[in-house]
């Protein structure tokens, strides 16, 4: 049997998971309450509708806002609990099996894929920038990078000892990777929607 060297407790990673989970859950809760308010008052505007460009009402009432037959934010209310629990468990000293990390990574990857699809729908189809949706984007993208790097350094994704060391060093660069991803989204949104002009009026 191959033995694995136990790595130090990933405190920063754990704290990020809790932070991202809480922020993502708050965004999902806000969007859920907005959806309920729109259902109770058809034809009304959501409180996060700032302008034609910056709003969440159009997103919530669109087909893209209920992809699986129920409001998308409900996925967030349930899904964001996972990183909070995992982060808290890591801070408490828990160690997870490889299969658990792979399932967790799969879930985070699915979340990123869904968010990327929603970003394209928001920019290219709905022509809106939903405030609470953008909060969700802002924590989903870096969480994906952090989790993938962690899976490599923990050995859940097979890698050589050198590869795991490089992944450990790469963890410090995940904020930069997220910033670059945000910049790409920002440039695409600017070309398509000219959001800078909206925010500088």
Secondary structure, 3 states (H helix, E strand, C coil): CCCCCCCCCCHHHHHHHHHHHHHHHHHHHHHHHHHHHHHHCCCCCCCCCCCCCCCCHHHHHCHHHHCCCCCCHHHHHHHHHHHHHHHHHHHCCCCCCHHHHHHHHHHHHHHHHHHHHHHHHHHHHHCCCCHHHHHHHHHHHHHHHHHHHHHHHHCCCCCCHHHHHHHHHHHHHHHHHHHHHHHHHHHHHHHHHCHHHHHCC
